[in-house]
Amino acid sequence: MATILGNIQQVRARIAKACDGAKRPVQSVTLLCVSKTFGSEAVREAHAAGESAFGENYVQEGIDKIAALADLRASLEWHLIGPLQSNKTRVVAEQFDWVHTVDRLKIAQRLSEQRPAGLAPLQVCLQVNISGEASKSGLAPAEVAAVAHAVAALPRLRLRGLMAIPEPAGDLAAQRAPHRALRELFEQLRASGLALDTLSMGMSADLEAAILEGATLVRVGSAIFGRRG
Ligand SMILES: *Cc1c(COP(=O)(O)O)cnc(C)c1O
């Protein structure tokens, strides 16, 4: 039977192989374990296997898991990777370490105002609708630069980079195209003076394509924890 430890070892091997193929050091890619819908015991197991960064999609589920794992808080990093409504920003600013899904300035302003003074700045990425899907959240690529410069100026946030969830595609070439587009946008922002270091892209099905195109953080759920119910 597949175990979380065994799955993590397989995912690490995939990341290492992809880094090798891309001639990138394996330490240049962070594994974010996406624990949405799985219980705190699954997170404990992944933590025991050496993982420390966990991603949650739903604010309340994340808050509950953070509380259930309070004993490990100092060695865990919690990332919100799901949609964030403005009425939920306060608990997120108080409890999470990262938010990958900032898609408008107003949300960023609220997070900055609500981030407690005693905590490190909240680490954020802007979500980009890189495949241009009508149903997907995220900034249109043309909107990103203006929002990025405004978010970078907020005192209690640290803008780290960009995040996207490209449309699923079958073959490697088709998977690479949207990841490449996100990386090009990222490079334009850096050339415009923003000190960004995080390209959050790649999931269980397409992490190889994302790493070939420069992902620095891959968000992997089902390949670690199994199929979601
Ligand atoms: C669920 C989810 C993932 C993980 O997806 P898998 O295909 O299970 O690896 C990554 N990113 C986001 C934003 C998600 O919602």
The ligand as a MOL file (V3000), in Angstrom:
LIG
                    3D

  0  0  0     0  0            999 V3000
M  V30 BEGIN CTAB
M  V30 COUNTS 15 15 0 0 0
M  V30 BEGIN ATOM
M  V30 1 C -5.4110 21.1840 -5.1250 0
M  V30 2 C -4.3980 22.1450 -5.5900 0
M  V30 3 C -3.0810 21.7490 -5.8620 0
M  V30 4 C -2.6280 20.3040 -5.8070 0
M  V30 5 O -3.1870 19.5990 -6.8650 0
M  V30 6 P -2.7790 18.0650 -7.1480 0
M  V30 7 O -3.1710 17.8630 -8.5500 0
M  V30 8 O -3.5320 17.2380 -6.1770 0
M  V30 9 O -1.3090 17.9700 -6.9390 0
M  V30 10 C -2.1620 22.7190 -6.2090 0
M  V30 11 N -2.5120 24.0100 -6.2960 0
M  V30 12 C -3.7540 24.4310 -6.0410 0
M  V30 13 C -4.0690 25.8750 -6.1450 0
M  V30 14 C -4.7330 23.5170 -5.7010 0
M  V30 15 O -5.9750 23.9520 -5.4830 0
M  V30 END ATOM
M  V30 BEGIN BOND
M  V30 1 1 1 2
M  V30 2 1 2 3
M  V30 3 2 2 14
M  V30 4 1 3 4
M  V30 5 2 3 10
M  V30 6 1 4 5
M  V30 7 1 5 6
M  V30 8 2 6 7
M  V30 9 1 6 8
M  V30 10 1 6 9
M  V30 11 1 10 11
M  V30 12 2 11 12
M  V30 13 1 12 13
M  V30 14 1 12 14
M  V30 15 1 14 15
M  V30 END BOND
M  V30 END CTAB
M  END
